[in-house]
Amino acid sequence: MNITNVIIAICSFFFFMVGADKFFSFLEPPCSLENSISPIVWKIFGVLQFAASILIWLPKYRKYVAGFFSIFMLVFTVIHLMADTYDVGGSAFMGVLLALLVWNPSFFGGTSK
């Protein structure tokens, strides 16, 4: 297994969990911005994140998903910081991982033993 697949698996898992949380609210603590975003927009974010958890595995769509969501995560990291909230770690972490997938340096093609 190469490092690209590990990053894809981590991102896919987080997309699935965060997307599902938009409908079932099971992650604790909940996102501090949840009450300031329209419930319809909140659900749309959930659908987008759930779709991303699947599409990121498809090489044809991977860079588009990673590129869009790396910007998406960067924007929400900035929004969290401007709102002086505490829960920016997830969006910052995902933004970095997704940016790595967009950048995709040649060492990602190697295998680990």
The first five atom37 places (N, CA, C, CB, O) and aatype in JSON, in Angstrom:
{
  "aatype": [12, 2, 9, 16, 2, 19, 9, 9, 0, 9, 4, 15, 13, 13, 13, 13, 12, 19, 7, 0, 3, 11, 13, 13, 15, 13, 10, 6, 14, 14, 4, 15, 10, 6, 2, 15, 9, 15, 14, 9, 19, 17, 11, 9, 13, 7, 19, 10, 5, 13, 0, 0, 15, 9, 10, 9, 17, 10, 14, 11, 18, 1, 11, 18, 19, 0, 7, 13, 13, 15, 9, 13, 12, 10, 19, 13, 16, 19, 9, 8, 10, 12, 0, 3, 16, 18, 3, 19, 7, 7, 15, 0, 13, 12, 7, 19, 10, 10, 0, 10, 10, 19, 17, 2, 14, 15, 13, 13, 7, 7, 16, 15, 11],
  "atom_mask": [
    [1, 1, 1, 1, 1],
    [1, 1, 1, 1, 1],
    [1, 1, 1, 1, 1],
    [1, 1, 1, 1, 1],
    [1, 1, 1, 1, 1],
    [1, 1, 1, 1, 1],
    [1, 1, 1, 1, 1],
    [1, 1, 1, 1, 1],
    [1, 1, 1, 1, 1],
    [1, 1, 1, 1, 1],
    [1, 1, 1, 1, 1],
    [1, 1, 1, 1, 1],
    [1, 1, 1, 1, 1],
    [1, 1, 1, 1, 1],
    [1, 1, 1, 1, 1],
    [1, 1, 1, 1, 1],
    [1, 1, 1, 1, 1],
    [1, 1, 1, 1, 1],
    [1, 1, 1, 0, 1],
    [1, 1, 1, 1, 1],
    [1, 1, 1, 1, 1],
    [1, 1, 1, 1, 1],
    [1, 1, 1, 1, 1],
    [1, 1, 1, 1, 1],
    [1, 1, 1, 1, 1],
    [1, 1, 1, 1, 1],
    [1, 1, 1, 1, 1],
    [1, 1, 1, 1, 1],
    [1, 1, 1, 1, 1],
    [1, 1, 1, 1, 1],
    [1, 1, 1, 1, 1],
    [1, 1, 1, 1, 1],
    [1, 1, 1, 1, 1],
    [1, 1, 1, 1, 1],
    [1, 1, 1, 1, 1],
    [1, 1, 1, 1, 1],
    [1, 1, 1, 1, 1],
    [1, 1, 1, 1, 1],
    [1, 1, 1, 1, 1],
    [1, 1, 1, 1, 1],
    [1, 1, 1, 1, 1],
    [1, 1, 1, 1, 1],
    [1, 1, 1, 1, 1],
    [1, 1, 1, 1, 1],
    [1, 1, 1, 1, 1],
    [1, 1, 1, 0, 1],
    [1, 1, 1, 1, 1],
    [1, 1, 1, 1, 1],
    [1, 1, 1, 1, 1],
    [1, 1, 1, 1, 1],
    [1, 1, 1, 1, 1],
    [1, 1, 1, 1, 1],
    [1, 1, 1, 1, 1],
    [1, 1, 1, 1, 1],
    [1, 1, 1, 1, 1],
    [1, 1, 1, 1, 1],
    [1, 1, 1, 1, 1],
    [1, 1, 1, 1, 1],
    [1, 1, 1, 1, 1],
    [1, 1, 1, 1, 1],
    [1, 1, 1, 1, 1],
    [1, 1, 1, 1, 1],
    [1, 1, 1, 1, 1],
    [1, 1, 1, 1, 1],
    [1, 1, 1, 1, 1],
    [1, 1, 1, 1, 1],
    [1, 1, 1, 0, 1],
    [1, 1, 1, 1, 1],
    [1, 1, 1, 1, 1],
    [1, 1, 1, 1, 1],
    [1, 1, 1, 1, 1],
    [1, 1, 1, 1, 1],
    [1, 1, 1, 1, 1],
    [1, 1, 1, 1, 1],
    [1, 1, 1, 1, 1],
    [1, 1, 1, 1, 1],
    [1, 1, 1, 1, 1],
    [1, 1, 1, 1, 1],
    [1, 1, 1, 1, 1],
    [1, 1, 1, 1, 1],
    [1, 1, 1, 1, 1],
    [1, 1, 1, 1, 1],
    [1, 1, 1, 1, 1],
    [1, 1, 1, 1, 1],
    [1, 1, 1, 1, 1],
    [1, 1, 1, 1, 1],
    [1, 1, 1, 1, 1],
    [1, 1, 1, 1, 1],
    [1, 1, 1, 0, 1],
    [1, 1, 1, 0, 1],
    [1, 1, 1, 1, 1],
    [1, 1, 1, 1, 1],
    [1, 1, 1, 1, 1],
    [1, 1, 1, 1, 1],
    [1, 1, 1, 0, 1],
    [1, 1, 1, 1, 1],
    [1, 1, 1, 1, 1],
    [1, 1, 1, 1, 1],
    [1, 1, 1, 1, 1],
    [1, 1, 1, 1, 1],
    [1, 1, 1, 1, 1],
    [1, 1, 1, 1, 1],
    [1, 1, 1, 1, 1],
    [1, 1, 1, 1, 1],
    [1, 1, 1, 1, 1],
    [1, 1, 1, 1, 1],
    [1, 1, 1, 1, 1],
    [1, 1, 1, 1, 1],
    [1, 1, 1, 0, 1],
    [1, 1, 1, 0, 1],
    [1, 1, 1, 1, 1],
    [1, 1, 1, 1, 1],
    [1, 1, 1, 1, 1]
  ],
  "atom_positions": [
    [[0.86, -1.18, 0.0], [0.0, 0.0, 0.0], [0.9, 1.24, 0.0], [-0.98, 0.0, 1.24], [1.87, 1.31, 0.76]],
    [[0.58, 2.19, -0.85], [1.39, 3.41, -0.88], [0.75, 4.52, -0.04], [1.59, 3.89, -2.33], [-0.4, 4.41, 0.39]],
    [[1.5, 5.55, 0.17], [1.07, 6.63, 1.07], [-0.16, 7.37, 0.51], [2.22, 7.62, 1.29], [-0.97, 7.89, 1.27]],
    [[-0.28, 7.42, -0.82], [-1.47, 8.07, -1.41], [-2.73, 7.36, -0.96], [-1.38, 8.07, -2.95], [-3.71, 8.01, -0.59]],
    [[-2.73, 6.04, -0.98], [-3.92, 5.29, -0.57], [-4.22, 5.47, 0.91], [-3.75, 3.81, -0.87], [-5.38, 5.49, 1.32]],
    [[-3.19, 5.62, 1.72], [-3.4, 5.86, 3.15], [-4.07, 7.22, 3.35], [-2.05, 5.8, 3.92], [-5.01, 7.35, 4.13]],
    [[-3.58, 8.24, 2.64], [-4.17, 9.58, 2.75], [-5.6, 9.57, 2.23], [-3.32, 10.62, 1.98], [-6.48, 10.2, 2.82]],
    [[-5.83, 8.87, 1.12], [-7.19, 8.77, 0.57], [-8.12, 8.09, 1.58], [-7.19, 7.98, -0.77], [-9.25, 8.54, 1.79]],
    [[-7.65, 7.02, 2.2], [-8.48, 6.31, 3.18], [-8.82, 7.19, 4.38], [-7.77, 5.03, 3.66], [-9.95, 7.2, 4.85]],
    [[-7.84, 7.94, 4.87], [-8.08, 8.84, 6.0], [-9.1, 9.91, 5.61], [-6.76, 9.5, 6.47], [-10.05, 10.17, 6.34]],
    [[-8.88, 10.53, 4.45], [-9.81, 11.58, 3.99], [-11.21, 11.02, 3.77], [-9.29, 12.22, 2.7], [-12.19, 11.64, 4.15]],
    [[-11.29, 9.85, 3.16], [-12.59, 9.22, 2.9], [-13.33, 8.95, 4.2], [-12.41, 7.92, 2.11], [-14.52, 9.23, 4.31]],
    [[-12.62, 8.41, 5.18], [-13.23, 8.13, 6.48], [-13.73, 9.42, 7.13], [-12.22, 7.42, 7.4], [-14.86, 9.47, 7.62]],
    [[-12.9, 10.45, 7.14], [-13.31, 11.72, 7.75], [-14.47, 12.36, 6.99], [-12.15, 12.68, 7.81], [-15.39, 12.88, 7.61]],
    [[-14.43, 12.32, 5.66], [-15.56, 12.85, 4.88], [-16.85, 12.13, 5.24], [-15.28, 12.72, 3.38], [-17.89, 12.75, 5.45]],
    [[-16.78, 10.81, 5.32], [-17.96, 10.02, 5.65], [-18.49, 10.38, 7.04], [-17.65, 8.52, 5.57], [-19.68, 10.61, 7.21]],
    [[-17.59, 10.42, 8.02], [-18.01, 10.7, 9.39], [-18.58, 12.11, 9.54], [-16.84, 10.52, 10.33], [-19.62, 12.29, 10.17]],
    [[-17.9, 13.1, 8.98], [-18.36, 14.48, 9.11], [-19.64, 14.7, 8.3], [-17.26, 15.47, 8.66], [-20.53, 15.43, 8.74]],
    [[-19.72, 14.07, 7.13], [-20.94, 14.18, 6.33], [-22.13, 13.55, 7.02], [0.0, 0.0, 0.0], [-23.22, 14.13, 7.04]],
    [[-21.94, 12.37, 7.6], [-23.02, 11.7, 8.33], [-23.41, 12.49, 9.58], [-22.6, 10.27, 8.73], [-24.58, 12.51, 9.96]],
    [[-22.45, 13.14, 10.2], [-22.73, 13.94, 11.38], [-23.67, 15.1, 11.08], [-21.43, 14.48, 11.97], [-24.4, 15.56, 11.96]],
    [[-23.65, 15.57, 9.85], [-24.55, 16.67, 9.47], [-26.02, 16.24, 9.55], [-24.22, 17.16, 8.05], [-26.91, 17.08, 9.64]],
    [[-26.27, 14.92, 9.51], [-27.64, 14.4, 9.57], [-27.98, 13.79, 10.93], [-27.86, 13.37, 8.48], [-29.13, 13.87, 11.37]],
    [[-27.0, 13.19, 11.6], [-27.27, 12.44, 12.82], [-26.67, 13.04, 14.09], [-26.77, 11.05, 12.66], [-26.94, 12.55, 15.18]],
    [[-25.85, 14.07, 13.97], [-25.25, 14.79, 15.11], [-24.72, 13.85, 16.2], [-26.28, 15.73, 15.71], [-25.2, 13.87, 17.33]],
    [[-23.73, 13.04, 15.84], [-23.19, 12.1, 16.81], [-21.77, 12.45, 17.26], [-23.2, 10.73, 16.22], [-21.29, 11.89, 18.25]],
    [[-21.09, 13.37, 16.56], [-19.74, 13.74, 16.97], [-19.81, 14.75, 18.12], [-18.94, 14.33, 15.78], [-20.62, 15.67, 18.11]],
    [[-18.94, 14.55, 19.09], [-18.89, 15.45, 20.23], [-17.5, 16.04, 20.35], [-19.28, 14.73, 21.54], [-16.53, 15.3, 20.19]],
    [[-17.35, 17.28, 20.62], [-18.41, 18.28, 20.66], [-18.87, 18.62, 19.25], [-17.93, 19.55, 21.4], [-18.11, 18.46, 18.29]],
    [[-20.1, 19.1, 19.12], [-20.59, 19.46, 17.8], [-19.85, 20.68, 17.25], [-22.09, 19.74, 17.85], [-19.24, 21.45, 18.01]],
    [[-19.9, 20.85, 15.96], [-19.25, 22.0, 15.32], [-19.81, 23.28, 15.9], [-19.45, 21.97, 13.78], [-21.03, 23.45, 16.01]],
    [[-18.94, 24.18, 16.27], [-19.37, 25.44, 16.9], [-20.07, 26.37, 15.91], [-18.16, 26.15, 17.5], [-20.72, 27.33, 16.33]],
    [[-19.96, 26.11, 14.62], [-20.62, 26.95, 13.62], [-21.99, 26.42, 13.22], [-19.76, 27.06, 12.39], [-22.7, 27.07, 12.45]],
    [[-22.38, 25.26, 13.72], [-23.62, 24.61, 13.31], [-24.84, 25.52, 13.46], [-23.84, 23.35, 14.11], [-25.7, 25.56, 12.57]],
    [[-24.93, 26.25, 14.55], [-26.11, 27.09, 14.78], [-26.11, 28.37, 13.96], [-26.2, 27.45, 16.24], [-27.14, 29.04, 13.86]],
    [[-24.97, 28.71, 13.36], [-24.91, 29.94, 12.56], [-25.06, 29.66, 11.06], [-23.59, 30.66, 12.81], [-25.01, 30.59, 10.25]],
    [[-25.25, 28.39, 10.68], [-25.41, 28.01, 9.27], [-26.82, 27.46, 9.1], [-24.34, 26.95, 8.83], [-27.31, 26.7, 9.93]],
    [[-27.46, 27.85, 8.01], [-28.82, 27.38, 7.71], [-28.87, 25.85, 7.71], [-29.29, 27.93, 6.34], [-27.95, 25.2, 7.21]],
    [[-29.93, 25.27, 8.28], [-30.04, 23.81, 8.3], [-30.01, 23.17, 6.89], [-31.32, 23.4, 9.0], [-29.5, 22.07, 6.73]],
    [[-30.55, 23.86, 5.91], [-30.53, 23.33, 4.55], [-29.1, 23.33, 4.01], [-31.45, 24.17, 3.62], [-28.67, 22.35, 3.4]],
    [[-28.38, 24.41, 4.23], [-26.98, 24.48, 3.8], [-26.16, 23.44, 4.56], [-26.4, 25.91, 4.03], [-25.28, 22.81, 3.98]],
    [[-26.45, 23.24, 5.84], [-25.77, 22.25, 6.65], [-25.94, 20.85, 6.05], [-26.3, 22.28, 8.1], [-24.98, 20.08, 5.97]],
    [[-27.17, 20.53, 5.62], [-27.45, 19.22, 5.0], [-26.76, 19.11, 3.64], [-28.97, 19.01, 4.84], [-26.26, 18.04, 3.28]],
    [[-26.72, 20.2, 2.88], [-26.03, 20.19, 1.58], [-24.54, 19.89, 1.8], [-26.22, 21.55, 0.84], [-23.95, 19.12, 1.05]],
    [[-23.94, 20.51, 2.82], [-22.55, 20.21, 3.16], [-22.38, 18.72, 3.46], [-22.08, 21.06, 4.38], [-21.4, 18.1, 3.04]],
    [[-23.34, 18.15, 4.18], [-23.29, 16.73, 4.51], [-23.32, 15.85, 3.27], [0.0, 0.0, 0.0], [-22.56, 14.89, 3.17]],
    [[-24.2, 16.18, 2.34], [-24.3, 15.41, 1.09], [-22.99, 15.53, 0.3], [-25.5, 15.89, 0.23], [-22.48, 14.54, -0.22]],
    [[-22.46, 16.75, 0.21], [-21.19, 16.96, -0.51], [-20.05, 16.16, 0.14], [-20.82, 18.46, -0.53], [-19.25, 15.55, -0.56]],
    [[-19.99, 16.16, 1.45], [-18.92, 15.43, 2.14], [-19.1, 13.92, 2.0], [-18.89, 15.83, 3.62], [-18.12, 13.2, 1.85]],
    [[-20.33, 13.46, 2.05], [-20.57, 12.03, 1.86], [-20.19, 11.61, 0.43], [-22.05, 11.69, 2.15], [-19.56, 10.57, 0.24]],
    [[-20.57, 12.42, -0.56], [-20.2, 12.13, -1.96], [-18.67, 12.15, -2.12], [-20.85, 13.17, -2.93], [-18.11, 11.31, -2.83]],
    [[-18.01, 13.09, -1.46], [-16.55, 13.17, -1.53], [-15.9, 11.92, -0.95], [-16.06, 14.41, -0.79], [-14.83, 11.51, -1.42]],
    [[-16.52, 11.32, 0.06], [-15.95, 10.11, 0.67], [-15.89, 8.96, -0.33], [-16.76, 9.7, 1.88], [-15.07, 8.05, -0.18]],
    [[-16.74, 8.99, -1.33], [-16.75, 7.96, -2.37], [-15.92, 8.4, -3.57], [-18.19, 7.65, -2.82], [-15.09, 7.64, -4.07]],
    [[-16.14, 9.62, -4.03], [-15.47, 10.1, -5.25], [-13.96, 10.23, -5.11], [-16.04, 11.44, -5.64], [-13.24, 10.16, -6.11]],
    [[-13.47, 10.4, -3.9], [-12.02, 10.56, -3.73], [-11.27, 9.28, -4.08], [-11.71, 10.98, -2.29], [-10.06, 9.32, -4.34]],
    [[-11.95, 8.15, -4.08], [-11.32, 6.88, -4.45], [-11.19, 6.72, -5.96], [-12.13, 5.72, -3.89], [-10.42, 5.88, -6.41]],
    [[-11.9, 7.51, -6.74], [-11.87, 7.39, -8.19], [-10.8, 8.32, -8.75], [-13.25, 7.72, -8.81], [-10.91, 9.54, -8.63]],
    [[-9.76, 7.76, -9.37], [-8.64, 8.58, -9.86], [-9.08, 9.73, -10.78], [-7.65, 7.71, -10.6], [-8.47, 10.79, -10.79]],
    [[-10.15, 9.5, -11.54], [-10.63, 10.53, -12.47], [-11.11, 11.78, -11.74], [-11.77, 9.96, -13.33], [-10.98, 12.89, -12.26]],
    [[-11.65, 11.62, -10.55], [-12.23, 12.74, -9.8], [-11.4, 13.18, -8.6], [-13.61, 12.36, -9.33], [-11.69, 14.21, -8.0]],
    [[-10.38, 12.42, -8.26], [-9.63, 12.65, -7.02], [-9.09, 14.08, -6.91], [-8.48, 11.68, -6.93], [-9.27, 14.72, -5.87]],
    [[-8.43, 14.57, -7.95], [-7.83, 15.92, -7.86], [-8.91, 17.0, -7.76], [-6.94, 16.2, -9.08], [-8.72, 18.0, -7.08]],
    [[-10.04, 16.79, -8.43], [-11.13, 17.77, -8.34], [-11.71, 17.81, -6.92], [-12.24, 17.44, -9.36], [-11.92, 18.88, -6.35]],
    [[-11.96, 16.62, -6.36], [-12.49, 16.54, -4.99], [-11.49, 17.13, -4.01], [-12.82, 15.06, -4.61], [-11.84, 17.95, -3.17]],
    [[-10.23, 16.69, -4.13], [-9.2, 17.18, -3.2], [-8.98, 18.68, -3.35], [-7.88, 16.43, -3.43], [-8.82, 19.38, -2.35]],
    [[-8.97, 19.18, -4.57], [-8.77, 20.6, -4.8], [-9.91, 21.44, -4.25], [0.0, 0.0, 0.0], [-9.69, 22.43, -3.56]],
    [[-11.15, 21.04, -4.56], [-12.31, 21.77, -4.08], [-12.35, 21.78, -2.56], [-13.6, 21.16, -4.63], [-12.52, 22.84, -1.95]],
    [[-12.18, 20.61, -1.95], [-12.31, 20.53, -0.5], [-11.1, 21.07, 0.25], [-12.54, 19.11, -0.1], [-11.23, 21.45, 1.41]],
    [[-9.92, 21.12, -0.38], [-8.8, 21.77, 0.31], [-9.09, 23.26, 0.44], [-7.46, 21.53, -0.45], [-8.78, 23.87, 1.47]],
    [[-9.67, 23.86, -0.59], [-10.08, 25.27, -0.52], [-11.24, 25.44, 0.46], [-10.48, 25.8, -1.93], [-11.25, 26.37, 1.26]],
    [[-12.21, 24.53, 0.39], [-13.37, 24.53, 1.28], [-12.9, 24.49, 2.74], [-14.3, 23.32, 0.98], [-13.38, 25.26, 3.58]],
    [[-11.97, 23.59, 3.04], [-11.47, 23.47, 4.41], [-10.68, 24.7, 4.83], [-10.6, 22.22, 4.55], [-10.76, 25.13, 5.98]],
    [[-9.92, 25.26, 3.92], [-9.17, 26.48, 4.22], [-10.14, 27.62, 4.56], [-8.27, 26.88, 3.02], [-9.92, 28.35, 5.52]],
    [[-11.19, 27.76, 3.77], [-12.19, 28.81, 4.02], [-12.82, 28.62, 5.39], [-13.28, 28.8, 2.91], [-12.97, 29.58, 6.15]],
    [[-13.21, 27.37, 5.72], [-13.86, 27.15, 7.01], [-12.88, 27.24, 8.18], [-14.54, 25.81, 7.02], [-13.29, 27.54, 9.3]],
    [[-11.61, 26.98, 7.94], [-10.61, 27.21, 8.98], [-10.55, 28.71, 9.29], [-9.22, 26.67, 8.55], [-10.51, 29.11, 10.45]],
    [[-10.54, 29.53, 8.24], [-10.5, 30.98, 8.42], [-11.78, 31.47, 9.09], [-10.3, 31.69, 7.06], [-11.73, 32.33, 9.97]],
    [[-12.94, 30.93, 8.69], [-14.21, 31.33, 9.31], [-14.2, 30.98, 10.8], [-15.4, 30.63, 8.6], [-14.62, 31.79, 11.63]],
    [[-13.72, 29.79, 11.13], [-13.61, 29.4, 12.55], [-12.71, 30.36, 13.3], [-13.08, 27.97, 12.68], [-13.04, 30.79, 14.41]],
    [[-11.58, 30.69, 12.72], [-10.64, 31.59, 13.4], [-11.23, 32.99, 13.57], [-9.33, 31.68, 12.62], [-11.05, 33.62, 14.61]],
    [[-11.94, 33.47, 12.55], [-12.57, 34.8, 12.64], [-13.69, 34.8, 13.68], [-13.12, 35.23, 11.28], [-13.94, 35.82, 14.32]],
    [[-14.36, 33.66, 13.84], [-15.44, 33.57, 14.82], [-14.9, 33.26, 16.22], [-16.44, 32.48, 14.41], [-15.66, 33.15, 17.19]],
    [[-13.56, 33.12, 16.32], [-12.89, 32.84, 17.58], [-13.41, 31.55, 18.22], [-13.08, 34.01, 18.54], [-13.68, 31.5, 19.42]],
    [[-13.55, 30.51, 17.38], [-14.0, 29.22, 17.89], [-12.8, 28.31, 18.12], [-14.99, 28.56, 16.91], [-11.68, 28.62, 17.69]],
    [[-13.03, 27.22, 18.78], [-11.97, 26.34, 19.23], [-11.76, 25.12, 18.32], [-12.26, 25.88, 20.61], [-10.72, 24.46, 18.43]],
    [[-12.69, 24.8, 17.46], [-12.66, 23.53, 16.73], [-12.17, 23.69, 15.28], [-14.05, 22.91, 16.74], [-12.89, 23.35, 14.34]],
    [[-10.97, 24.2, 15.12], [-10.4, 24.38, 13.78], [-9.48, 23.22, 13.38], [-9.62, 25.69, 13.71], [-9.07, 23.13, 12.23]],
    [[-9.16, 22.36, 14.3], [-8.2, 21.28, 14.04], [-8.61, 20.36, 12.91], [0.0, 0.0, 0.0], [-7.79, 20.0, 12.06]],
    [[-9.86, 19.97, 12.88], [-10.34, 19.04, 11.85], [-10.25, 19.62, 10.46], [0.0, 0.0, 0.0], [-9.77, 18.97, 9.54]],
    [[-10.71, 20.84, 10.3], [-10.69, 21.45, 8.97], [-9.26, 21.75, 8.53], [-11.53, 22.73, 8.95], [-8.94, 21.62, 7.35]],
    [[-8.41, 22.15, 9.45], [-7.01, 22.41, 9.1], [-6.3, 21.12, 8.71], [-6.27, 23.09, 10.27], [-5.56, 21.09, 7.72]],
    [[-6.51, 20.06, 9.48], [-5.9, 18.76, 9.19], [-6.34, 18.24, 7.82], [-6.26, 17.75, 10.29], [-5.51, 17.81, 7.02]],
    [[-7.64, 18.28, 7.57], [-8.16, 17.8, 6.28], [-7.65, 18.68, 5.13], [-9.7, 17.79, 6.29], [-7.33, 18.16, 4.06]],
    [[-7.58, 19.96, 5.35], [-7.07, 20.85, 4.31], [-5.64, 20.5, 3.91], [0.0, 0.0, 0.0], [-5.31, 20.52, 2.72]],
    [[-4.81, 20.17, 4.89], [-3.42, 19.79, 4.6], [-3.38, 18.46, 3.86], [-2.61, 19.69, 5.91], [-2.66, 18.33, 2.86]],
    [[-4.13, 17.46, 4.33], [-4.13, 16.16, 3.64], [-4.63, 16.28, 2.2], [-4.99, 15.16, 4.4], [-4.06, 15.68, 1.29]],
    [[-5.68, 17.04, 2.0], [-6.23, 17.2, 0.65], [-5.27, 17.97, -0.24], [-7.58, 17.92, 0.71], [-5.14, 17.67, -1.42]],
    [[-4.59, 18.96, 0.32], [-3.59, 19.7, -0.46], [-2.46, 18.76, -0.89], [-3.02, 20.89, 0.36], [-1.92, 18.91, -1.99]],
    [[-2.1, 17.8, -0.04], [-1.08, 16.81, -0.42], [-1.55, 15.97, -1.6], [-0.75, 15.9, 0.78], [-0.76, 15.64, -2.48]],
    [[-2.83, 15.63, -1.62], [-3.35, 14.86, -2.75], [-3.36, 15.67, -4.04], [-4.76, 14.36, -2.44], [-3.12, 15.13, -5.12]],
    [[-3.62, 16.96, -3.94], [-3.6, 17.82, -5.12], [-2.17, 17.97, -5.61], [-4.23, 19.21, -4.82], [-1.9, 17.87, -6.81]],
    [[-1.25, 18.21, -4.7], [0.15, 18.4, -5.04], [0.73, 17.1, -5.56], [0.94, 18.9, -3.82], [1.41, 17.11, -6.59]],
    [[0.49, 16.0, -4.88], [0.89, 14.65, -5.29], [2.32, 14.55, -5.81], [-0.04, 14.15, -6.33], [2.53, 14.26, -6.99]],
    [[3.3, 14.78, -4.94], [4.7, 14.65, -5.4], [5.01, 13.21, -5.79], [5.66, 15.11, -4.3], [4.29, 12.28, -5.44]],
    [[6.09, 13.04, -6.52], [6.42, 11.74, -7.08], [6.64, 10.65, -6.03], [7.64, 11.86, -7.92], [6.43, 9.48, -6.33]],
    [[7.06, 11.01, -4.8], [7.29, 9.97, -3.81], [6.0, 9.28, -3.38], [7.99, 10.56, -2.61], [6.05, 8.22, -2.75]],
    [[4.84, 9.87, -3.7], [3.57, 9.22, -3.37], [3.37, 7.94, -4.15], [2.42, 10.16, -3.63], [2.59, 7.08, -3.75]],
    [[4.08, 7.8, -5.28], [3.93, 6.6, -6.1], [4.67, 5.41, -5.54], [0.0, 0.0, 0.0], [4.44, 4.29, -5.99]],
    [[5.54, 5.6, -4.56], [6.32, 4.51, -3.98], [5.45, 3.63, -3.09], [0.0, 0.0, 0.0], [4.32, 3.99, -2.76]],
    [[5.99, 2.51, -2.7], [5.28, 1.61, -1.81], [6.02, 1.53, -0.49], [5.12, 0.22, -2.43], [7.23, 1.74, -0.43]],
    [[5.28, 1.23, 0.53], [5.9, 1.04, 1.84], [5.83, -0.43, 2.2], [5.21, 1.91, 2.91], [4.92, -1.15, 1.78]],
    [[6.79, -0.86, 2.97], [6.82, -2.29, 3.35], [6.57, -2.45, 4.82], [8.15, -2.93, 2.98], [6.55, -3.58, 5.32]]
  ]
}
